[in-house]
Amino acid sequence: MTKKVLLVCGAGASSGFMAAAARKATKKLGKDIEFKAKSESEIGEHLNAIDLLLVAPHLKYMIDDVKSACEEAGVKYGIIPQKVYGSLDGQGLVIVAEEILQGGVQ
């Protein structure tokens, strides 16, 4: 079953580049994960359709609000590491997503 991951940033632009890199890495690695990107204002509209919400590092101040909403919806969540985000490391993001989805650190 495909796992659905939503990346969020301020306007959805930089997370869009990150999602594209992750989709490319997912295909190359043969993983069954779908990455999409939206702006932080759209989180509520998508929580019921995802397995994992990843927040851009520059929005980590939002994590308490995100945590509450995600726990209510039964969605896992985390912050994208700055090193992964800053270098658009798609493979690194796939690894981070898998770790969280498998119950690793958030």
C-alpha positions in Angstrom: 0.0 0.0 0.0 1.4 3.4 -1.0 2.3 5.6 1.9 1.3 9.3 1.3 3.6 12.0 2.5 2.8 15.7 2.5 5.6 18.3 2.7 4.7 21.8 3.8 6.5 25.1 3.7 5.4 28.7 3.7 3.9 28.9 0.1 4.5 25.4 -1.1 7.3 26.4 -3.6 10.5 25.1 -1.9 8.6 22.0 -0.6 7.5 21.5 -4.2 11.2 21.2 -5.3 11.9 18.9 -2.3 8.9 16.7 -3.2 10.0 16.5 -6.8 13.5 15.3 -5.7 11.9 12.8 -3.3 9.6 11.4 -6.1 12.7 11.0 -8.3 14.6 9.2 -5.5 11.5 7.0 -4.7 11.3 5.8 -8.3 15.0 5.1 -8.4 14.9 3.2 -5.1 11.8 1.3 -6.0 9.9 2.6 -2.9 6.1 2.8 -2.5 5.8 6.3 -1.2 4.0 9.3 -2.7 5.3 12.8 -2.0 3.3 15.9 -2.5 3.8 19.5 -1.4 1.5 22.2 -0.2 1.6 25.5 1.7 1.3 25.4 5.5 -2.1 27.0 5.2 -3.5 23.9 3.5 -2.5 21.3 6.1 -6.0 20.9 7.5 -7.4 20.2 4.1 -5.1 17.2 3.5 -4.6 15.6 6.9 -7.2 12.9 6.4 -5.6 11.7 3.1 -2.0 11.3 4.3 0.2 9.0 6.4 2.9 11.5 7.2 3.3 15.3 7.4 6.8 16.7 7.1 7.4 20.4 7.9 10.1 22.4 6.3 12.9 23.3 8.8 12.2 27.0 8.7 8.6 26.3 10.0 9.7 24.3 13.0 8.0 26.9 15.2 4.7 25.4 14.1 5.5 21.9 15.3 3.3 22.1 18.4 0.2 23.0 16.4 1.1 20.4 13.8 1.6 17.8 16.5 -1.9 18.4 17.9 -3.6 18.3 14.5 -1.7 15.2 13.4 -2.3 13.3 16.6 -6.0 14.0 16.4 -6.0 12.7 12.8 -3.8 9.7 13.5 -1.0 11.1 11.1 2.7 10.8 11.8 4.7 14.0 11.6 8.2 15.4 11.7 10.5 18.2 10.7 12.6 17.8 7.5 16.3 18.0 8.6 17.9 21.3 7.4 20.8 19.4 5.7 18.3 17.3 3.6 16.1 20.3 2.8 18.8 22.7 2.0 20.5 20.4 -0.5 17.2 19.1 -1.9 18.4 15.6 -1.0 15.5 13.4 -2.3 17.1 10.2 -1.2 17.7 11.6 2.3 14.1 12.6 2.5 12.9 9.2 1.5 15.1 7.7 4.3 13.7 10.2 6.8 10.1 9.5 5.8 10.6 5.7 6.0 12.2 6.0 9.5 9.2 8.0 10.8 6.6 5.8 9.0 8.2 2.7 10.6 7.9 4.3 14.1 11.3 5.9 14.3 12.1 9.3 15.8 9.9 12.3 14.9 
